[in-house]
Amino acid sequence: MKQKWNLELSVGVFMIIGFLCFSYVAVKLGKVNVFGGKEYPVFALFSSVSGLKEGAVVEIAGVTIGRVADISLGKDDMAKVEMRIKPEVKLPNDVIVSIRTQGIIGDKYIKIKPGASDKYVLPGGTITDTESAIDLEELISKYIFGKI
């Protein structure tokens, strides 16, 4: 009886350790921030965010500094994008935010061109100097039907 109990206890401990390892790997690969982090929100207004998704990367000079947290319709029918920026990164208030594509048909991401101002975007601030995504299908359509 005691040997059976030891075997069941060993299997149970092994299963718990396996589950914890699996959970850790899933969180790390999914890039999920379990404890909320201390990123601060910054908003940007675009005329079009075609193809941009929540969770997309936000970069400066090819370095990831945050992620897209939310995309919604703002005032004046503009797309409002909430970005969560790492706390150690300070954005000058004259940055230019653009939506780019990784490669020819890759995922959309946000690229930030740094400015030279000594004033910074405050947490919860809105950036209006933006460049919307290029709609490749629309460009091809205009070229094919001769509307350029």
Order of alpha helices (4+ residues) and beta strands (2+ residues): alpha-beta-beta-beta-beta-beta-beta-beta-beta-alpha
